């Protein structure tokens, strides 16, 4: 999803002290930088990035748009129309995430993924 688009343009480490505020061109508009990135499981697509800026924790940003969709972690989406006004801010208090690589390293280093005869698949 959107994290893959941010990673294609400006990759951030999990420990980065900021996020990204990205804006994309509407379908058919080419004012910006084209990116090719995975946008859904099994789907790689071309999008046009209009801008990408640092999003500092606690700094509110107005989201300008005529229509579109706001997408959030957890697959929640809000359809927006002209005249709606939304603001966003980065908040480190949530949602909680899992560092998959670190979790798998922990599990394998303690042999937690070995079959002890109880697997019934």
DSSP file (Angstrom, degrees, kcal/mol; ACC not computed):
  #  RESIDUE AA STRUCTURE BP1 BP2  ACC     N-H-->O    O-->H-N    N-H-->O    O-->H-N    TCO  KAPPA ALPHA  PHI   PSI    X-CA   Y-CA   Z-CA
    1    1 A X    >>        0   0    0      0, 0.0     4,-1.2     0, 0.0     3,-0.7   0.000 360.0 360.0 360.0-139.5    0.0    0.0    0.0
    2    2 A X  H 3>  +     0   0    0      1,-0.2     4,-2.4     2,-0.2     5,-0.2   0.818 360.0  62.1 -65.3 -31.9    1.1    3.5    0.8
    3    3 A X  H 3> S+     0   0    0      1,-0.2     4,-2.3     2,-0.2    -1,-0.2   0.872 102.3  52.5 -64.2 -33.2    4.1    2.4    2.8
    4    4 A X  H <> S+     0   0    0     -3,-0.7     4,-1.7     2,-0.2    -1,-0.2   0.868 108.2  51.2 -67.5 -35.5    5.5    0.7   -0.4
    5    5 A X  H  X S+     0   0    0     -4,-1.2     4,-1.1     2,-0.2    -2,-0.2   0.922 111.1  46.9 -66.9 -43.4    5.1    4.0   -2.3
    6    6 A X  H  X S+     0   0    0     -4,-2.4     4,-3.5     1,-0.2     3,-0.4   0.899 111.7  52.1 -62.6 -39.8    6.9    5.9    0.4
    7    7 A X  H  X S+     0   0    0     -4,-2.3     4,-0.6     1,-0.2    -1,-0.2   0.813 105.7  54.4 -66.4 -30.6    9.6    3.3    0.4
    8    8 A X  H  < S+     0   0    0     -4,-1.7    -1,-0.2     2,-0.2    -2,-0.2   0.775 121.9  29.3 -71.9 -25.4   10.0    3.6   -3.4
    9    9 A X  H  < S+     0   0    0     -4,-1.1    -2,-0.2    -3,-0.4     2,-0.2   0.870 141.0   0.6-100.7 -50.0   10.6    7.3   -3.1
   10   10 A X  H  < S-     0   0    0     -4,-3.5    -2,-0.2    -5,-0.2    -1,-0.1  -0.637  73.7-150.7-146.4  79.2   12.2    7.9    0.3
   11   11 A X     <  -     0   0    0     -4,-0.6     2,-0.4    -2,-0.2    -4,-0.1  -0.227  13.8-163.1 -57.7 138.6   12.8    4.8    2.4
   12   12 A X        -     0   0    0      4,-0.0     2,-0.1     8,-0.0    -1,-0.0  -0.949  17.0-124.2-121.8 143.3   12.7    5.3    6.2
   13   13 A X    >   -     0   0    0     -2,-0.4     3,-1.9     1,-0.1     0, 0.0  -0.482  31.1-112.3 -74.5 156.0   14.0    3.0    8.9
   14   14 A X  T 3  S+     0   0    0      1,-0.3    -1,-0.1    -2,-0.1    85,-0.0   0.821 119.6  55.4 -57.5 -29.8   11.5    2.0   11.6
   15   15 A X  T 3  S+     0   0    0      2,-0.0    -1,-0.3     0, 0.0    -2,-0.0   0.415  76.9 130.4 -86.4   2.5   13.5    4.1   14.0
   16   16 A X    <   -     0   0    0     -3,-1.9    -4,-0.0     1,-0.1     0, 0.0  -0.288  60.4-135.2 -58.0 140.3   13.3    7.3   11.9
   17   17 A X  S    S+     0   0    0      2,-0.0    40,-0.6    39,-0.0     2,-0.3   0.331  82.6  37.2 -81.8   9.7   12.1   10.2   14.1
   18   18 A X  E     -A   56   0A   0     38,-0.1    38,-0.2    39,-0.0     2,-0.2  -0.920  68.7-138.7-148.8 171.4    9.6   11.4   11.4
   19   19 A X  E     -A   55   0A   0     36,-2.9    36,-2.2    -2,-0.3     2,-0.4  -0.399  28.1 -97.8-117.0-162.6    7.2   10.1    8.8
   20   20 A X  E     -A   54   0A   0     34,-0.3     2,-0.6    -2,-0.2    34,-0.2  -0.978  14.0-156.5-126.3 138.4    6.3   11.0    5.2
   21   21 A X  E     -A   53   0A   0     32,-3.0    32,-2.4    -2,-0.4     2,-0.4  -0.963  26.0-172.3-109.4 112.3    3.4   13.2    3.9
   22   22 A X  E     -A   52   0A   0     -2,-0.6     2,-0.4    30,-0.2    30,-0.2  -0.843  13.2-166.8-112.2 142.7    2.9   12.1    0.3
   23   23 A X  E     -A   51   0A   0     28,-2.7    27,-2.8    -2,-0.4    28,-1.7  -0.990   9.6-160.8-126.8 138.3    0.6   13.6   -2.3
   24   24 A X  E     -A   49   0A   0     -2,-0.4    25,-0.2    25,-0.3     2,-0.2  -0.841  20.3-111.7-119.5 153.3   -0.2   11.9   -5.6
   25   25 A X        -     0   0    0     23,-2.8    23,-0.4    -2,-0.3     3,-0.1  -0.505  39.3-105.8 -78.0 150.4   -1.6   13.2   -9.0
   26   26 A X    >   -     0   0    0     -2,-0.2     3,-2.2     1,-0.2    -1,-0.1  -0.306  53.6 -72.5 -68.9 159.8   -5.1   12.2  -10.0
   27   27 A X  T 3  S+     0   0    0      1,-0.3    -1,-0.2     3,-0.1     3,-0.1  -0.273 123.0  18.8 -52.7 135.1   -5.5    9.6  -12.8
   28   28 A X  T 3  S+     0   0    0      1,-0.3     2,-0.4    -3,-0.1    -1,-0.3   0.283  99.1 109.9  85.9 -11.6   -4.6   11.0  -16.1
   29   29 A X    <   -     0   0    0     -3,-2.2    -1,-0.3     1,-0.1    -4,-0.1  -0.820  44.4-173.3 -98.4 137.7   -2.6   13.9  -14.7
   30   30 A X        +     0   0    0     -2,-0.4     2,-1.3    -3,-0.1     4,-0.1   0.130  38.9 125.9-119.3  21.0    1.1   13.7  -15.2
   31   31 A X        +     0   0    0     17,-0.1     2,-0.3     2,-0.1    -2,-0.1  -0.669  68.1  30.6 -83.3  94.4    2.4   16.7  -13.1
   32   32 A X  S    S-     0   0    0     -2,-1.3     2,-0.5    -8,-0.0    18,-0.2  -0.980 100.7 -46.6 154.6-163.7    4.9   14.9  -10.9
   33   33 A X  E     -B   49   0A   0     16,-2.7    16,-3.0    -2,-0.3     2,-0.2  -0.911  50.4-130.3-107.9 121.3    7.4   12.0  -10.7
   34   34 A X  E     -B   48   0A   0     -2,-0.5     2,-0.3    14,-0.2    14,-0.2  -0.476  26.9-173.5 -71.3 139.3    6.2    8.6  -11.8
   35   35 A X  E     -B   47   0A   0     12,-3.1    12,-2.4    -2,-0.2     2,-0.5  -0.960  17.1-152.5-127.9 147.8    6.8    5.7   -9.4
   36   36 A X  E     +B   46   0A   0     -2,-0.3     2,-0.3    10,-0.2    10,-0.2  -0.991  37.0 142.3-118.7 123.4    6.3    2.0   -9.9
   37   37 A X  E     -B   45   0A   0      8,-2.1     8,-2.3    -2,-0.5     2,-0.4  -0.988  57.7 -87.8-155.6 157.4    5.7    0.1   -6.6
   38   38 A X  E     +B   44   0A   0     -2,-0.3     6,-0.3     6,-0.2   -34,-0.2  -0.601  40.9 174.0 -69.7 124.5    3.7   -2.7   -5.1
   39   39 A X  E     +     0   0A   0      4,-2.2     2,-0.3    -2,-0.4    -1,-0.2   0.539  65.6   5.3-110.6 -10.3    0.3   -1.1   -4.0
   40   40 A X  E >  S-B   43   0A   0      3,-1.3     3,-2.7   -39,-0.1    -1,-0.3  -0.957 103.4 -61.5-161.1 162.4   -1.5   -4.3   -2.9
   41   41 A X  T 3  S-     0   0    0     -2,-0.3     3,-0.1     1,-0.3    -2,-0.0  -0.317 124.9  -0.3 -54.6 122.7   -0.6   -8.0   -2.5
   42   42 A X  T 3  S+     0   0    0      1,-0.1     2,-0.5    -2,-0.1    -1,-0.3   0.551 111.7 107.5  76.1   8.5    0.3   -9.2   -6.0
   43   43 A X  E <   - B   0  40A   0     -3,-2.7    -4,-2.2     2,-0.0    -3,-1.3  -0.960  41.8-178.7-128.3 118.9   -0.2   -5.9   -7.7
   44   44 A X  E     + B   0  38A   0     -2,-0.5     2,-0.3    -6,-0.3    -6,-0.2  -0.951  20.1 170.4-110.2 132.1    2.5   -3.5   -8.9
   45   45 A X  E     - B   0  37A   0     -8,-2.3    -8,-2.1    -2,-0.5     2,-0.5  -0.894  34.1-111.6-140.5 166.2    1.3   -0.3  -10.4
   46   46 A X  E     + B   0  36A   0     -2,-0.3     2,-0.3   -10,-0.2   -10,-0.2  -0.870  36.4 170.7-101.0 131.0    2.4    3.1  -11.7
   47   47 A X  E     - B   0  35A   0    -12,-2.4   -12,-3.1    -2,-0.5     2,-0.6  -0.910  30.8-123.9-131.8 162.4    1.5    6.2   -9.7
   48   48 A X  E     - B   0  34A   0    -23,-0.4   -23,-2.8    -2,-0.3     2,-0.6  -0.941  18.7-148.5-113.7 116.5    2.6    9.9  -10.0
   49   49 A X  E     -AB  24  33A   0    -16,-3.0   -16,-2.7    -2,-0.6   -25,-0.3  -0.723  15.0-178.6 -83.8 120.3    4.0   11.5   -6.9
   50   50 A X  E     -     0   0A   0    -27,-2.8     2,-0.3    -2,-0.6   -26,-0.2   0.861  68.4 -13.4 -84.7 -40.1    3.3   15.2   -6.7
   51   51 A X  E     -A   23   0A   0    -28,-1.7   -28,-2.7   -18,-0.1    -1,-0.3  -0.990  49.5-164.6-159.0 156.2    5.2   15.8   -3.4
   52   52 A X  E     +A   22   0A   0     -2,-0.3     2,-0.3   -30,-0.2   -30,-0.2  -0.928  22.0 170.3-145.8 117.9    6.8   14.0   -0.5
   53   53 A X  E     -A   21   0A   0    -32,-2.4   -32,-3.0    -2,-0.3     2,-0.1  -0.873  40.0 -91.5-128.1 158.3    7.7   15.9    2.7
   54   54 A X  E     -A   20   0A   0     -2,-0.3     2,-0.6   -34,-0.2   -34,-0.3  -0.456  32.5-150.4 -64.2 138.8    8.8   15.1    6.2
   55   55 A X  E     -A   19   0A   0    -36,-2.2   -36,-2.9    -2,-0.1     2,-0.2  -0.943  14.1-154.9-113.9 107.1    5.9   14.7    8.6
   56   56 A X  E >   -A   18   0A   0     -2,-0.6     3,-1.8   -38,-0.2    34,-0.6  -0.561  29.4 -93.5 -83.5 144.7    7.2   15.7   12.0
   57   57 A X  B 3  S+c   90   0B   0    -40,-0.6    34,-0.2     1,-0.3    -1,-0.1  -0.314 108.4   7.6 -57.0 133.4    5.5   14.2   15.2
   58   58 A X  T 3  S+     0   0    0     32,-2.2     2,-0.8     1,-0.2    -1,-0.3   0.357  93.4 125.2  79.2  -5.5    2.7   16.5   16.5
   59   59 A X    <   -     0   0    0     -3,-1.8    31,-0.3    31,-0.1     2,-0.2  -0.788  55.4-141.3 -90.9 111.4    2.8   18.9   13.5
   60   60 A X        -     0   0    0     -2,-0.8     2,-0.4    29,-0.1    29,-0.2  -0.503  17.4-167.6 -75.1 136.7   -0.7   19.1   12.0
   61   61 A X  E     -D   88   0C   0     27,-2.5    27,-2.4    -2,-0.2     2,-0.3  -0.990  18.1-130.6-125.9 133.4   -1.0   19.3    8.2
   62   62 A X  E     -D   87   0C   0     -2,-0.4     2,-0.8    25,-0.2    25,-0.2  -0.612  19.4-137.6 -77.2 140.3   -4.1   20.2    6.3
   63   63 A X  E     -D   86   0C   0     23,-2.7    23,-0.5    -2,-0.3     2,-0.4  -0.879  16.8-155.6-102.2 107.3   -4.9   17.7    3.5
   64   64 A X        +     0   0    0     -2,-0.8     2,-0.3    21,-0.1    21,-0.1  -0.680  32.0 134.9 -84.3 133.5   -6.0   19.6    0.3
   65   65 A X        -     0   0    0     -2,-0.4    18,-0.4    19,-0.2     3,-0.1  -0.982  50.5-147.9-165.8 161.8   -8.1   17.7   -2.1
   66   66 A X  S    S-     0   0    0      1,-0.5    16,-0.5    -2,-0.3     2,-0.3   0.719  88.2 -21.6-101.9 -37.2  -11.2   17.8   -4.3
   67   67 A X  E    S+E   81   0D   0     14,-0.2    -1,-0.5    15,-0.1     2,-0.3  -0.961  83.7 101.6-162.3 163.6  -12.1   14.2   -4.0
   68   68 A X  E     -E   80   0D   0     12,-1.5    12,-2.6    -2,-0.3     2,-0.4  -0.989  58.4 -67.9 153.3-160.6  -10.3   11.0   -3.0
   69   69 A X  E     -E   79   0D   0     -2,-0.3     2,-0.6    10,-0.2    10,-0.2  -0.996  23.2-146.5-134.5 134.0   -9.8    8.4   -0.3
   70   70 A X  E     -E   78   0D   0      8,-2.8     8,-2.2    -2,-0.4     2,-0.4  -0.903  23.3-163.5 -95.9 125.0   -7.9    8.7    3.0
   71   71 A X  E     -E   77   0D   0     -2,-0.6     2,-0.3     6,-0.2     6,-0.2  -0.913   7.9-175.7-114.6 138.3   -6.3    5.3    3.8
   72   72 A X    >   -     0   0    0      4,-2.6     3,-1.0    -2,-0.4     4,-0.4  -0.817  38.3 -78.7-126.3 163.6   -5.1    4.4    7.3
   73   73 A X  T 3  S+     0   0    0     -2,-0.3     3,-0.5     1,-0.2    -1,-0.1  -0.320 116.5  43.0 -56.2 146.6   -3.3    1.4    8.9
   74   74 A X  T 3  S-     0   0    0      1,-0.2    -1,-0.2    -3,-0.0    -3,-0.0   0.608 127.1 -84.1  87.1  12.2   -5.7   -1.4    9.5
   75   75 A X  S <  S+     0   0    0     -3,-1.0     2,-0.3     1,-0.2    -1,-0.2   0.604  80.9 151.2  68.2  13.7   -7.3   -1.0    6.1
   76   76 A X        -     0   0    0     -3,-0.5    -4,-2.6    -4,-0.4     2,-0.3  -0.596  21.9-174.1 -76.7 138.9   -9.7    1.8    7.2
   77   77 A X  E     -E   71   0D   0     -2,-0.3     2,-0.4    -6,-0.2    -6,-0.2  -0.983  17.1-161.4-135.3 146.5  -10.7    4.2    4.5
   78   78 A X  E     -E   70   0D   0     -8,-2.2    -8,-2.8    -2,-0.3     2,-0.4  -0.993  16.8-140.8-126.6 122.5  -12.7    7.4    4.4
   79   79 A X  E     -E   69   0D   0     -2,-0.4     2,-0.3   -10,-0.2   -10,-0.2  -0.684  25.2-164.2 -80.6 133.5  -14.1    8.7    1.1
   80   80 A X  E     -E   68   0D   0    -12,-2.6   -12,-1.5    -2,-0.4     2,-0.3  -0.850   8.3-166.6-121.4 155.3  -13.8   12.5    0.9
   81   81 A X  E >   -E   67   0D   0     -2,-0.3     3,-2.2   -14,-0.2   -14,-0.2  -0.859  41.8 -64.5-134.2 169.1  -15.4   15.1   -1.4
   82   82 A X  T 3  S+     0   0    0    -16,-0.5   -16,-0.1    -2,-0.3     3,-0.1  -0.243 120.6  29.0 -54.6 136.6  -14.9   18.8   -2.2
   83   83 A X  T 3  S+     0   0    0    -18,-0.4    -1,-0.3     1,-0.4     2,-0.1   0.094  89.2 120.3  96.8 -22.4  -15.5   21.0    0.8
   84   84 A X    <   -     0   0    0     -3,-2.2     2,-0.4   -18,-0.2    -1,-0.4  -0.458  49.2-154.9 -70.1 148.9  -14.4   18.4    3.3
   85   85 A X        +     0   0    0     -2,-0.1     2,-0.3    -3,-0.1   -21,-0.1  -0.990  16.8 171.7-131.1 126.2  -11.5   19.5    5.5
   86   86 A X  E     -D   63   0C   0    -23,-0.5   -23,-2.7    -2,-0.4     2,-0.3  -0.960  12.1-165.6-130.9 149.8   -9.1   17.0    7.2
   87   87 A X  E     -D   62   0C   0     -2,-0.3     2,-0.3   -25,-0.2   -25,-0.2  -0.964   7.8-160.5-129.5 150.2   -5.9   17.4    9.1
   88   88 A X  E     -D   61   0C   0    -27,-2.4   -27,-2.5    -2,-0.3     2,-0.3  -0.925   7.7-176.7-128.2 155.8   -3.4   14.8   10.0
   89   89 A X        -     0   0    0     -2,-0.3     2,-0.4   -29,-0.2   -29,-0.1  -0.985  29.8-116.6-147.2 145.0   -0.6   14.5   12.6
   90   90 A X  B     -c   57   0B   0    -34,-0.6   -32,-2.2   -31,-0.3     2,-0.4  -0.692  31.8-175.2 -82.2 130.3    2.0   11.8   13.3
   91   91 A X    >   -     0   0    0     -2,-0.4     3,-1.0     3,-0.3    -2,-0.0  -0.978  19.3-158.4-132.1 117.2    1.6   10.3   16.8
   92   92 A X  T 3  S+     0   0    0     -2,-0.4     3,-0.1     1,-0.2    -1,-0.1   0.505  78.6  85.2 -73.9  -3.6    4.1    7.7   18.0
   93   93 A X  T 3  S+     0   0    0      1,-0.2     2,-0.3     3,-0.0    -1,-0.2   0.511  86.9  99.0 -79.6  -2.5    1.6    6.3   20.6
   94   94 A X    <   -     0   0    0     -3,-1.0    -3,-0.3     1,-0.3    -1,-0.2  -0.920  65.1  -5.6 167.6 168.9    0.0    3.9   18.1
   95   95 A X        -     0   0    0     -2,-0.3    -1,-0.3    -3,-0.1     2,-0.1   0.599  69.1-129.2 -75.4 157.8   -1.0    1.8   16.5
   96   96 A X        -     0   0    0     -3,-0.1     2,-0.3    -2,-0.1    -1,-0.1  -0.437  27.9-164.5 -69.6 145.8    1.5   -0.8   17.7
   97   97 A X        -     0   0    0     -2,-0.1     2,-0.5    -3,-0.0    -1,-0.0  -0.870  16.6-124.2-129.1 163.7    3.4   -2.7   15.0
   98   98 A X        -     0   0    0     -2,-0.3     2,-1.2     4,-0.0     3,-0.1  -0.935  13.5-139.0-109.9 129.0    5.4   -5.9   14.8
   99   99 A X     >  -     0   0    0     -2,-0.5     4,-2.5     1,-0.2     5,-0.2  -0.757  22.7-167.4 -83.1  97.5    9.0   -5.8   13.5
  100  100 A X  H  > S+     0   0    0     -2,-1.2     4,-2.6     1,-0.2     5,-0.2   0.900  80.5  49.9 -60.4 -46.6    8.7   -9.0   11.5
  101  101 A X  H  > S+     0   0    0      1,-0.2     4,-2.2     2,-0.2    -1,-0.2   0.924 113.7  45.6 -58.7 -45.8   12.4   -9.5   10.8
  102  102 A X  H  > S+     0   0    0      1,-0.2     4,-2.4     2,-0.2    -1,-0.2   0.894 112.2  52.1 -65.0 -39.9   13.3   -9.0   14.4
  103  103 A X  H  X S+     0   0    0     -4,-2.5     4,-2.5     2,-0.2    -2,-0.2   0.917 111.0  46.4 -63.4 -44.3   10.5  -11.3   15.5
  104  104 A X  H  X S+     0   0    0     -4,-2.6     4,-2.7     2,-0.2     5,-0.2   0.885 111.4  51.5 -67.6 -38.2   11.6  -14.1   13.2
  105  105 A X  H  X S+     0   0    0     -4,-2.2     4,-2.3    -5,-0.2    -2,-0.2   0.923 111.7  48.1 -62.3 -42.9   15.3  -13.7   14.3
  106  106 A X  H  X S+     0   0    0     -4,-2.4     4,-1.0     2,-0.2    -2,-0.2   0.942 113.7  46.7 -60.8 -48.9   14.2  -14.0   17.9
  107  107 A X  H  <>S+     0   0    0     -4,-2.5     5,-3.1     1,-0.2     6,-0.5   0.908 115.1  45.0 -63.9 -42.9   12.1  -17.1   17.3
  108  108 A X  H ><5S+     0   0    0     -4,-2.7     3,-1.4     1,-0.2    -1,-0.2   0.868 107.8  57.4 -71.9 -34.0   14.7  -18.9   15.2
  109  109 A X  H 3<5S+     0   0    0     -4,-2.3    -1,-0.2     1,-0.3    -2,-0.2   0.744 113.8  40.6 -67.6 -21.0   17.5  -18.0   17.7
  110  110 A X  T 3<5S-     0   0    0     -4,-1.0    -1,-0.3    -3,-0.4    -2,-0.2   0.210 113.0-119.1-108.4  12.2   15.5  -19.8   20.4
  111  111 A X  T X 5 +     0   0    0     -3,-1.4     3,-0.9     1,-0.1    -3,-0.2   0.810  65.5 144.5  55.1  34.9   14.4  -22.6   18.1
  112  112 A X  T 3 < +     0   0    0     -5,-3.1    -4,-0.2     1,-0.2    -1,-0.1   0.625  64.6  57.2 -77.3 -13.1   10.8  -21.6   18.7
  113  113 A X  T 3  S+     0   0    0     -6,-0.5     2,-0.3    -9,-0.1    -1,-0.2   0.348  79.3 114.0-100.0   6.2    9.8  -22.6   15.1
  114  114 A X  S <  S-     0   0    0     -3,-0.9     2,-0.5     1,-0.1    -6,-0.0  -0.573  74.4-113.6 -79.3 140.2   11.0  -26.2   15.3
  115  115 A X        -     0   0    0     -2,-0.3    -1,-0.1     1,-0.1    -2,-0.1  -0.608  26.4-171.6 -74.7 120.8    8.3  -28.8   15.0
  116  116 A X        -     0   0    0     -2,-0.5    -1,-0.1    -3,-0.0    -2,-0.0   0.109  60.1 -88.5 -99.8  20.6    8.1  -30.7   18.4
  117  117 A X  S    S+     0   0    0      1,-0.0    -2,-0.1     0, 0.0     0, 0.0   0.435 109.2  99.0  91.8  -1.4    5.7  -33.3   16.9
  118  118 A X        +     0   0    0      2,-0.0     2,-0.3     0, 0.0    -3,-0.0   0.458  45.8 119.5 -98.5  -0.6    2.5  -31.4   17.6
  119  119 A X        +     0   0    0      1,-0.1    -4,-0.0     2,-0.1     0, 0.0  -0.479  28.3 170.0 -70.8 129.5    2.0  -29.9   14.1
  120  120 A X              0   0    0     -2,-0.3    -1,-0.1     1,-0.0    -2,-0.0   0.326 360.0 360.0-121.7   4.8   -1.3  -31.1   12.7
  121  121 A X              0   0    0      0, 0.0    -2,-0.1     0, 0.0    -1,-0.0   0.432 360.0 360.0  18.6 360.0   -1.5  -28.8    9.6
